[in-house]
Amino acid sequence: MAPSAQRHAGFSKRAQYTLFTGYIAAGLGTLLGAILLGVSLWQPRFLSGLRGGAQDVVAPATGAAATARTESKGLISTIRGYLRAGSQNAALKREVEIARIRLKEAEAVRQENARLKALLAIRDGEVKPVAVARLVGSTAASTRRFAYLGAGSAQGVAVGMPVVSPRGVVGRILEVGRNSSRVLLILDSESVLPVRRSGDELVAFAEGRGDSLLRIKLINLGLNPLKLGDLFLTSGAGGYYRPGTAVAILTHKSADGGLARIVSDPAATDFVAVMPIFEPEAVEVADTPIERAVGETGERR
Amino acid sequence: MERYAPRARSDAYGRRINRAHSPLVALALPWLSILLGSLLPMFFIATALPLIPPTGFLTLLAWRLVRPGLLPVWAGAPLGLFDDLFSGQPLGSGVLLWSLTMIAIELLDRRLPWRSFAQDWIAATLSLLGYLLAAFLVSGATATAPALVALGPQALLSALLFPAAARLVATLDRLRLTRYRVTA
């Protein structure tokens, strides 16, 4: 299309000034953007209240969309279930029988565990989630992997709390609004999670790669002992996540670790639970600068 | 009586007698559609990859290229700020990149005043590629090679979506000038 006449001010002084002011405003906008960007890269918490407020405003709409989305997904899987009902039924019956036996065995183990713990006087109460909510949306267009949660400070959610689904770890609360909060998914390339291999005490770090895979980095280098299909659980190091929650399964091996696929894919996640921080003291100590005293005299931040 | 010039009573925007354009709709519709475009990616599923095109930026490009002269040069800053609230990018990345895009297209208008749709599409694709790459670099995350590769599908999808966005904007532009009954 042809450019409009607005761009050619001609001899009109007024039009010339309008045009000139527009360019000045555009230049100032660019400058403002550069400054804002610099500040928010330097201080990521900068103006996070503004974002939290904006999230709260659209939360009802995104919540409704999330409900519709998960329900339609349920309908599709119901139809798909009918198509393979016969063979699946037989297979499931066999599986349930085995599972019942294993469940009884697990119950016995649990009882023995409780008895031994009582013997050792270890007290561990049941951990109740702070809040259970839906993942209502995500930053699907950005490189960063954030999700939005339909619960905020009004429900007791605080920054740093781990977010888990029934399948495994989803991420960690990054920003809190009144009725919504932002979750840093473990797939984000800024996320590092201490993990261990299930079955033994092989410890590693699971780092997000930004392309839907996690990089497993072993702490002890040497011969790579990993095998494809190894399951990684949270190790509890760092103090945020309770140990023993499933994180990822190894799919590729490399010299110093491997690549793993996340167990709890956010796309397949409906409701998630926000858990309290596993060891708040450890987190506080890790956050405290080395010059400051920690303990009785150290003030809470 | 013979009707005199029957088409004179109406045009593409509706009947003309006792009806007028609404200045509010005419001015607000482009801005509103871009703001809605910024909100749109939030409603999608929590993807493991950045896959959804940046619809807010795409709508801005479409308005600017399909209908030049409507959005002022400085429109990128306020619209980018709104996008930053929801996109997950650090605050300011949208303000900067959207402003730069508007200025770049202004310069393009100076160089190539008369363009075909194909040339607009090329300009939009280049802008989208530059925007996605720059947004990736300033996202605050560690820039890794696999994450860069993961941008590919999103970039392709965005470039292919531009003609649809242009058609949508053309439709909205016609809607923008609908005549409403004058009540006074």
Contacts between the chains, C-beta under 8 A, distances in Angstrom:
chain1	res1	chain2	res2	distance
A	1	B	66	6.9
A	1	B	67	7.2
A	1	B	68	6.2
A	1	B	115	7.7
A	2	B	113	6.8
A	2	B	114	6.1
A	3	B	68	5.5
A	3	B	69	6.8
A	3	B	109	5.1
A	3	B	113	5.0
A	4	B	68	6.0
A	4	B	69	3.0
A	5	B	69	8.0
A	6	B	69	4.9
A	7	B	69	7.2
A	7	B	109	6.8
A	22	B	72	5.2
A	22	B	73	4.7
A	22	B	74	6.0
A	23	B	73	6.0
A	25	B	72	7.5
A	25	B	73	7.2
A	25	B	74	3.7
A	25	B	77	7.7
A	26	B	72	7.9
A	26	B	73	4.0
A	26	B	74	4.3
A	26	B	76	7.2
A	26	B	77	7.4
A	26	B	99	6.0
A	26	B	102	6.3
A	26	B	103	5.6
A	26	B	106	7.7
A	27	B	103	7.8
A	28	B	74	7.8
A	28	B	77	7.8
A	29	B	74	5.1
A	29	B	76	6.3
A	29	B	77	2.8
A	29	B	78	7.8
A	29	B	95	6.5
A	29	B	99	4.4
A	30	B	76	8.0
A	30	B	77	7.4
A	30	B	95	7.9
A	30	B	96	6.1
A	30	B	99	4.1
A	30	B	100	6.0
A	30	B	103	6.9
A	32	B	77	6.4
A	32	B	92	7.8
A	32	B	95	6.1
A	33	B	77	6.4
A	33	B	80	6.5
A	33	B	92	5.2
A	33	B	93	7.5
A	33	B	94	7.5
A	33	B	95	3.1
A	33	B	96	3.0
A	33	B	97	7.4
A	33	B	98	7.7
A	33	B	99	5.5
A	34	B	92	7.2
A	34	B	96	5.2
A	35	B	92	7.1
A	36	B	91	5.4
A	36	B	92	2.8
A	36	B	95	5.8
A	36	B	96	7.6
A	37	B	90	6.1
A	37	B	91	7.4
A	37	B	92	3.3
A	37	B	93	5.2
A	37	B	95	7.4
A	37	B	96	5.3
A	37	B	138	6.1
A	38	B	92	7.3
A	39	B	92	7.1
A	40	B	90	4.1
A	40	B	91	4.4
A	40	B	92	5.4
A	40	B	140	7.8
A	41	B	90	5.5
A	41	B	138	7.0
A	41	B	140	5.6
A	44	B	90	6.9
A	44	B	140	6.4
A	46	B	91	6.6
A	47	B	91	5.5
A	50	B	85	6.7
A	50	B	91	7.6
A	51	B	85	5.4
A	51	B	91	7.3
A	54	B	85	4.0
A	54	B	86	6.5
A	55	B	86	7.7
A	58	B	39	6.4
A	58	B	42	7.0
A	58	B	86	7.4
A	61	B	43	7.7
A	62	B	42	5.8
A	62	B	43	6.0
A	65	B	43	4.6
A	69	B	45	6.5
A	135	B	46	5.3
A	137	B	42	4.0
A	137	B	43	6.0
A	137	B	44	7.4
A	137	B	46	7.2
A	138	B	41	8.0
A	138	B	42	7.0
A	138	B	44	6.9
A	138	B	45	7.1
A	138	B	46	3.7
A	138	B	47	6.4
A	139	B	41	6.9
A	139	B	42	7.3
A	139	B	50	7.9
A	139	B	86	7.7
A	139	B	87	5.9
A	139	B	88	2.9
A	139	B	89	7.9
A	140	B	41	4.5
A	140	B	42	7.4
A	140	B	44	4.3
A	140	B	45	7.2
A	140	B	46	7.5
A	140	B	47	5.1
A	140	B	50	6.9
A	140	B	51	6.4
A	140	B	52	3.8
A	141	B	41	3.9
A	141	B	50	6.3
A	141	B	52	4.8
A	141	B	53	6.5
A	141	B	54	4.5
A	141	B	55	7.0
A	141	B	87	6.3
A	141	B	154	7.5
A	142	B	41	7.9
A	142	B	50	6.0
A	142	B	54	7.9
A	142	B	87	5.1
A	142	B	88	4.1
A	142	B	89	5.4
A	142	B	135	6.9
A	142	B	139	6.5
A	143	B	50	5.4
A	143	B	135	6.5
A	143	B	136	4.6
A	143	B	139	4.3
A	143	B	141	6.0
A	143	B	147	6.3
A	143	B	151	7.2
A	144	B	88	4.6
A	144	B	89	6.9
A	144	B	139	5.2
A	144	B	140	6.9
A	144	B	141	5.7
A	145	B	48	7.5
A	145	B	50	7.8
A	146	B	88	4.5
A	147	B	46	4.5
A	148	B	42	6.8
A	182	B	88	7.9
A	185	B	46	7.4
A	187	B	48	5.6
A	188	B	141	6.4
A	189	B	141	4.2
A	189	B	142	4.9
A	189	B	144	5.8
A	189	B	147	5.8
A	190	B	140	7.2
A	190	B	141	5.2
A	190	B	142	6.7
A	209	B	144	5.8
A	209	B	146	4.8
A	209	B	147	6.3
A	210	B	141	6.3
A	210	B	144	5.8
A	210	B	146	6.6
A	210	B	147	3.0
A	210	B	150	6.2
A	211	B	49	6.4
A	211	B	146	4.3
A	211	B	147	5.5
A	211	B	149	6.5
A	211	B	150	3.6
A	212	B	48	3.5
A	212	B	49	5.0
A	212	B	150	7.2
A	213	B	146	7.2
A	262	B	48	7.2
A	265	B	48	6.0
A	266	B	46	3.7
A	266	B	47	7.4
A	266	B	48	6.5
A	267	B	45	5.0
A	267	B	46	5.9
A	267	B	47	5.7
A	267	B	48	6.1
A	269	B	46	6.9
